[in-house]
Amino acid sequence: MATIFGHRRRGSLYALKHLLALGTCALVAVACTSPSYQAAAIDASQSGDQKTAISLAQREVTRFSTPDQCSRLKSFNCGTLALVYGSLAEYQILGGDRMAGESSFSHAREALLWMEDANRPSATAMVYRDVSEAYWKVGDRARAVVVFKEGRAAGGDGWLSMASAAGAADPEPASPR
């Protein structure tokens, strides 16, 4: 009988060890996957709360601007960082801080240079579109068109022209036949 209970205890301990191991793995997984603040920033911006949108976008910038995420030597998340900086620039411009917006826009362009060539045209279009639209919305149509043209010159794909109000105001010149 003692061997039966001893065997049972060992089985219980074995099960408990596996349960604790699974629990530990779950905790590690939760700790390693930090939340994305981007969706909340978009919601805040669309509701007119640029201060909150800026704060949330800055958290995303902090998350992706580490050397192990994006640098000249490691381009793991440079596209994501460029998009986050582009969004931050948009929120800052909409919030009235054009100088900070231009600084974030500059950081976005730098991150675009570090990313893989295959994905750069789409990311370029999105970054330049966000900044161009921000200027358009605050009434600086001239700067919006300049940013749009810069995006086209920087290699932004067709999405830039399709999604930008400045693109409608300054259509691409017809190519010679």
N, C-alpha and C positions, 0 to 999 in steps of 0.2 A: 504494500500500500504506500509506503514511503517513496518508493521509486515512481509511483504514479503521480503523487503530488509534486515530487521533485521535478519530474518531467513536465508537469503542468506549469510549474513556476518558471522553468527555463523557457517554455513556450510563450508564457506571458511576457517575460522579459524580452524575448526575441521580438515579439509583436510590438511591445512598447518602444524598443529601440528603433524599429522601422517607422513607427508612427512619429517619433521624435525627429527622425531623419527627414521624413517627408515634410513635417512642419517647418524644420529649419530651411529646407530647400524653398518652400513657399515664401518664407520671410525674406530670404536672400533675393528671390525673384522680384518680390514687391519692392525691396529696397533699391534694386538695380534699375528698375524701370521708373524713372521719375516722370511725373505728369507733364503733358504738353500744355503750355499756357497759351498757345497760339489761338485755339478755338475761343477761349474766354476773351482774349485780346480783341479778336474780330467782333465778337458780340458787344464788348464794351465800346469799341469804336463806332459800330453801327448805331448804337444807342446814344452816341454823342459824348461819351465819357472818355475823352482822349487821355486824360491823366492816368486812369486805370489801364487803358490799352498800352500806353507807354511803359508803365511799370511791369506789366505782364510780358511784353515783348523784350524788355531788358533782361528779364529772367531767362528767356529763351536764348538771348545773345550770350549770356553768361554760361549757359549750359553747353553751347556749341562752339564757343570761341577758345576753348582750351587747345593746347598744342596736339593732344592726342585725337582731337576731333577735326581740326582744320588748321593747317599751317603749310608753309612752303614744302615741307618734307612729307606731310601726311594729309591727303585730300579726302579723308573718309567722309566728312560731313560738310564740306565746303559749299556745296549747293544749298544745303539746308541753312547754313549760316548766312549765305548771301540773301536767301529769301527772307530770313528773319530780320536781317538788317534793313532790307527793303521795306518790310512792313513797319519796322520801328521808324524809319525815315518818314513813311506815310503818316503815321500817327503824330509824330512830332510836328510835321508841317501843318497837319489839320489842327493841331493844338496851338499853333501860333509860333512855334520855335523853329524858324527856318534854318538858323545856323546849326542847331543840333541835327535837324533833318538832313542837311547837306553833309554833315560829318558822318552820319550813319550811312548815307548814300555812298559816300566815298569808301567806307568799310565794306559795303556790299560789293562794290566794283572790284575791290581787292580780292575778296573771297571768290568772285567769279573767275578771276585769273588763275586761281589755284585749283579749280575743279576740273574734272575730266572733260575732254573736248566734246565727247558725244552728247553730254547733257547741257553743255553751256548755252546753246541757242535758246532753249526753252526757259532756263533759269534767268538768262539775260532779259528775255521778253517780260517775264513776270516782275523782275525787280524794277526795270525801267517803267513798266506800265503803272506799278503802284505809286512810284514817285511822281510820274507825269500826272496821274489822276489826282493826287493830293494837291498839286499846284493848280490843276484845273478847277477843283472844288473850292479852293480858297480865292479864286478869281484871278490868279496870275497866269493868264492864257499864254503869254509870251514864253514864260519859263517852262510851262507844260509842253509846248511845241518843241522847244530846244531839247528838253529831256527826251521826248519822243524820238527826235531825229538822232540824238546821241545813241539811243537804244538800237535804232535801226542800223546805224553805222557800226555799233559794237557787235552786231551779229544776231540780234534778237530775231527769233523766228516769226512767222506770220501771225501768231497769236497777239503780238504787240499791236499790230495794225488793226486787228479785228476787235480788240478789247479796249482800245484807248480812244477817249474822246478827242485827244489831240491828233490822233491818226485820222479821224474824220474831218478835222479842221484843216489838216495838212496832208492830203492824200499823196501817196507815193507817185512820183512822176512816171508817166508811161515810158516803157522801154522802147528804144528805137527799133524799127522793123528792118 
